[in-house]
Amino acid sequence: MRKKDREKFSPVRVRLKTGQPCKIRFLQPSDGTKLAEFYQSVPEEDLRFYHPYPLTRDQAFQNAREALSPDRVVLVLETDCGQLAGYAWYRWRKWAKKSTFGMCIRREFQGKGAGKTLMSRLLEVARKVGPRVMSLTVQVANHPAVNLYRQMGFVILRQQRQEHRGYPHFAPEPEYYMEKRVR
Ligand SMILES: CC(C)(COP(=O)(O)OP(=O)(O)OC[C@H]1O[C@@H](n2cnc3c(N)ncnc32)[C@H](O)[C@@H]1OP(=O)(O)O)[C@@H](O)C(=O)NCCC(=O)NCCS
């Protein structure tokens, strides 16, 4: 995301359903350690649903370094203690008409409104930055995510097979391909 676009969106203060205050801000190149700790906290049950890339320490530092690239937007939800409670992103290839979306909320913060809050903010950014259409894939079995994406206006366009490339211990399973027009 270009600097001039980034400057249009200040960090926002939000409250989870529990009343816990948090901040939503852009991921920064200096967030490598925090992101690595977050990746390490993702349990196997969530890894099944979220592994766009290996959730390794090296990948965390690479993602943090690339956070401000012009072809992506990455938001983090951060507690007042500085812990990452979740993150959401979309990215696209130069000239592409569609972006790809992903998100993961830390296990102990799930079901508390974190995902909805973070995604709402990300969609506010997407109304101004990036392609007009956002796409995602989600396993049919991932009911919380499917419900959230429907609520946010994503539409199922087809069902396909998730092969879990790089994670052969997960059995292939059906997934939805969904899209939303963001502006
Ligand atoms: C899926 C995920 C992003 C949802 O975030 P969350 O913070 O747990 O969800 P929220 O508390 O904001 O709830 C938002 C909506 O999701 C749905 N939802 C959340 N938890 C649910 C559950 N246990 N069962 C059914 N629907 C649920 C509801 O529609 C809810 O809206 P409501 O509060 O109006 O009922 C989060 O659980 C997560 O990161 N899971 C592991 C990784 C993952 O699956 N990532 C997505 C890969 S496609």
The ligand as an SDF file (V2000), in Angstrom:
LIG
                    3D

 48 50  0  0  0  0  0  0  0  0999 V2000
  -13.1680  -17.2990   11.1990 C   0  0  0  0  0  0  0  0  0  0  0  0
  -12.6880  -16.1620   12.0810 C   0  0  0  0  0  0  0  0  0  0  0  0
  -11.8480  -15.1790   11.2490 C   0  0  0  0  0  0  0  0  0  0  0  0
  -13.9230  -15.4030   12.6380 C   0  0  0  0  0  0  0  0  0  0  0  0
  -13.4890  -14.3810   13.4980 O   0  0  0  0  0  0  0  0  0  0  0  0
  -14.1140  -14.2200   14.9650 P   0  0  0  0  0  0  0  0  0  0  0  0
  -13.4540  -13.0900   15.6180 O   0  0  0  0  0  0  0  0  0  0  0  0
  -14.0490  -15.5410   15.6430 O   0  0  0  0  0  0  0  0  0  0  0  0
  -15.6360  -13.8850   14.5900 O   0  0  0  0  0  0  0  0  0  0  0  0
  -16.5750  -12.7640   15.2610 P   0  0  0  0  0  0  0  0  0  0  0  0
  -16.6450  -12.9830   16.7330 O   0  0  0  0  0  0  0  0  0  0  0  0
  -16.1830  -11.4280   14.7800 O   0  0  0  0  0  0  0  0  0  0  0  0
  -17.9800  -13.1740   14.6410 O   0  0  0  0  0  0  0  0  0  0  0  0
  -18.3580  -12.6880   13.3560 C   0  0  0  0  0  0  0  0  0  0  0  0
  -19.3900  -13.5830   12.7530 C   0  0  0  0  0  0  0  0  0  0  0  0
  -18.8100  -14.8450   12.4470 O   0  0  0  0  0  0  0  0  0  0  0  0
  -19.7710  -15.8670   12.6640 C   0  0  0  0  0  0  0  0  0  0  0  0
  -19.3010  -16.7250   13.7360 N   0  0  0  0  0  0  0  0  0  0  0  0
  -18.3230  -16.4780   14.6430 C   0  0  0  0  0  0  0  0  0  0  0  0
  -18.1370  -17.5400   15.4480 N   0  0  0  0  0  0  0  0  0  0  0  0
  -19.0500  -18.4720   15.0520 C   0  0  0  0  0  0  0  0  0  0  0  0
  -19.3380  -19.7920   15.4660 C   0  0  0  0  0  0  0  0  0  0  0  0
  -18.6870  -20.3870   16.4860 N   0  0  0  0  0  0  0  0  0  0  0  0
  -20.2890  -20.4840   14.7950 N   0  0  0  0  0  0  0  0  0  0  0  0
  -20.9530  -19.9280   13.7610 C   0  0  0  0  0  0  0  0  0  0  0  0
  -20.7110  -18.6690   13.3040 N   0  0  0  0  0  0  0  0  0  0  0  0
  -19.7840  -17.9530   13.9630 C   0  0  0  0  0  0  0  0  0  0  0  0
  -21.0600  -15.1890   13.0450 C   0  0  0  0  0  0  0  0  0  0  0  0
  -21.7650  -14.9240   11.8500 O   0  0  0  0  0  0  0  0  0  0  0  0
  -20.5670  -13.8960   13.6550 C   0  0  0  0  0  0  0  0  0  0  0  0
  -21.5070  -12.8640   13.5800 O   0  0  0  0  0  0  0  0  0  0  0  0
  -22.4700  -12.5360   14.8530 P   0  0  0  0  0  0  0  0  0  0  0  0
  -21.5370  -12.1140   15.9450 O   0  0  0  0  0  0  0  0  0  0  0  0
  -23.3250  -11.4380   14.3420 O   0  0  0  0  0  0  0  0  0  0  0  0
  -23.1800  -13.8040   15.1610 O   0  0  0  0  0  0  0  0  0  0  0  0
  -11.8500  -16.6770   13.2970 C   0  0  0  0  0  0  0  0  0  0  0  0
  -12.6500  -17.5530   14.0450 O   0  0  0  0  0  0  0  0  0  0  0  0
  -10.5500  -17.3680   12.8990 C   0  0  0  0  0  0  0  0  0  0  0  0
   -9.5370  -16.7000   12.7120 O   0  0  0  0  0  0  0  0  0  0  0  0
  -10.5550  -18.7080   12.7840 N   0  0  0  0  0  0  0  0  0  0  0  0
   -9.3470  -19.5010   12.5220 C   0  0  0  0  0  0  0  0  0  0  0  0
   -8.6660  -19.1710   11.2030 C   0  0  0  0  0  0  0  0  0  0  0  0
   -9.6610  -19.0880   10.0750 C   0  0  0  0  0  0  0  0  0  0  0  0
  -10.5760  -19.8890    9.9580 O   0  0  0  0  0  0  0  0  0  0  0  0
   -9.4430  -18.0830    9.2110 N   0  0  0  0  0  0  0  0  0  0  0  0
  -10.2840  -17.8810    8.0520 C   0  0  0  0  0  0  0  0  0  0  0  0
   -9.8030  -18.7330    6.9280 C   0  0  0  0  0  0  0  0  0  0  0  0
  -10.8420  -18.6170    5.4980 S   0  0  0  0  0  0  0  0  0  0  0  0
  1  2  1  0
  2  3  1  0
  2  4  1  0
  2 36  1  0
  4  5  1  0
  5  6  1  0
  6  7  2  0
  6  8  1  0
  6  9  1  0
  9 10  1  0
 10 11  2  0
 10 12  1  0
 10 13  1  0
 13 14  1  0
 14 15  1  0
 15 16  1  0
 15 30  1  0
 16 17  1  0
 17 18  1  0
 17 28  1  0
 18 19  1  0
 18 27  1  0
 19 20  2  0
 20 21  1  0
 21 22  1  0
 21 27  2  0
 22 23  1  0
 22 24  2  0
 24 25  1  0
 25 26  2  0
 26 27  1  0
 28 29  1  0
 28 30  1  0
 30 31  1  0
 31 32  1  0
 32 33  2  0
 32 34  1  0
 32 35  1  0
 36 37  1  0
 36 38  1  0
 38 39  2  0
 38 40  1  0
 40 41  1  0
 41 42  1  0
 42 43  1  0
 43 44  2  0
 43 45  1  0
 45 46  1  0
 46 47  1  0
 47 48  1  0
M  END
$$$$
